Amino acid sequence: MNRVLIARDEAFNFIYRANIDALKEIGTVKFFSPLHDELLPHCDLLYLPGGYPELFLPEIRNNHSICQQIYDYAQQGGRILAECGGFMYLCNDIDNVPMCGVFPFSATMKDARLHLGYREHNGMKGHEFHYSDITTPHALVNRYKNVIAGYTHWYWAETGFETLWNKLTSQKQ
């Protein structure tokens, strides 16, 4: 049985209800708070949805131990899917405030401008809506070990999570 862990709190709250339902089809879904929880619960899949981590930088800085646990989970080959705010959270930092450090990117809100539009990758569709930027070159779909992340909010309710995961991981690293 898959244990699916979803970040959900004030900073991570943009998630399609249908995606949660699709995750329930592959296993037991539990929620946790990267802002408030001190320990990362055991899981087989960690989902970091979109939201606004840039608005909660002091709280994230004060709970950096959970960032370290997520970094360790990624290093050990744990499966992580992160979208938009979740992607920013996996970067080295947001405006010089340390994040999880899974990806060697820096996110910034400086000179913020709207990035809006539909995206497609290997037949999977999603959208972007964000004001932040990543200061280092990055791809639509970024991979590190078993971590998949990017700005796109994917909608997989029609295809299922495993189809999404397989299509996103089919690109060469």
N, C-alpha and C positions, 0 to 999 in steps of 0.2 A: 504494500500500500504506500503510495506517495504521500509525504507530508509536505504540504504547500504552505509557505509562510508569506504573508502579504503585509507590507508596510502600510499603516493607515493611522494618521494623526493629523494635526494641524498643518504640517509641512508636506505630507504625502497624501493627497486626497483626490487626485484626478484619476479615476478608474471607471471603466465601463462596467456596469452591473452584470452585463452579459458575459464579460470576461471572467468575472468571479464565478459565475455559474458554470462556465466552461472548465475552470480549474477544479471545481467540485466534482466534475466528471472523472478527473484523473486521480483524485485523492481527497484527503482530509484537509480542509482549509482552516488556517488559524491566522489571526492578525497580531501585529506587534507594533510598537511605537519606537521609531529611531530617536525620537526626542526624549521619551520618558522611561523606556525600559532599560534596565542595566545589563540584561543578558539576552543574547540572541538565542531564541528557542531552536531546538534541533529541527532540521528540515531537510527535504530532498530537493526542494526548489524554493528559491527566494525571489519574490517579485517586488521590485521597487518601482511603483507607478509614478506618474507625474505629480506635480504639486508646486509648492513654492518654498523650497529649502532656503533660498536666498533671503526670505523674510524672517528666518529663525536661526541665523548664524550664531548668536550667543548661546542658544540652547544646544545647538549641535556641538559647538566648541566645549560646552560644559559636560557633554555626554560622549566624549571622544572614545570611551572604551567600547561602545557599540560599533563605532567605525572600525576600530581595530579588529573586533570579532568578525565583521563582514569582510575585511581585508583577508584575515586568516582563512575564512570559509572559501573565498575565491582562490587563495593560494593552494588550498587542499583539493581543488577541483570541484567545489560545490557549484551547482547550476544556479545562475542568477540571470534574470531578465530585468532590465532597467530601462525605463522610458522617461525622457525629458528631465523632470526634476530628479528622478532616480538616477539618471545618467550623470547629472551634475554632482550628485552626492557621491558617486563612485570616482569622480575626478580627484586630482591631488588637492585642489582647493577651489573655493568660490571667493573671489576677491581677497585672496591671501589668507582666508580662514581655512585651516586644514579640514579636509573631508576624508573619505575612506582610502584614497590613494591607489585604487585598483588600476585606473588608467592614468597615464602620465600627462594628463591635460589639466589646464586651468580654465575654470569658468569665470565669467565676469558679467557684471551688470553695467559696466561703464559703457557709455555711448549706446545704451540699450535702444534697440529698434525691433519692431515686430517682424517675426519670421512666421509666415502663415502659408499653408498650402497642403495639398494632398501629396502623399509619397507612395511609391510602389517598389517592392523588392521581391523578385522571384514569384510574382503573382499575388503577394500579400499586400494589402492596402492599409494605409493609415493616414494620419494627419499630423502636422506640426503647428503649434501655437505657442510661441515663446518669445521673450524679449532678451534673454541672455545670449551670450556667445561663448564658444570655446576658443581660447586664444591660440591653440595649436591646431594644425591640420588634423581633421578627423573624417571618418567616413559616415555614410548614412547608417551603416550597421558596423559597430565596433566590436571586436572579439578579443578576449584574453582568456585562455584556457576554456572553461565552461561558462564564461560570462559573455552575455550579449547585451549591448547597450547602444542607445542613440536617442536623438530627440523625438523620433517618431512614436506616436501613440498608435499601437497596432490594435486592430479589431479582429479578434479571432473567434468570435462566438459561432460563426457559420462553419468554420473549418476545424475548430478544435485547437487546443494548445500544442499538441505534439506536431501537428502539421505546420503550425507557425514556427516552432522550434527547429524542425527539420529544414524548412526553407531558409530560415535565417542562418543556420549553421552550414548550409551547403556551399556558401561562398568560400573561396580560399583565403586563408589568413595571410 
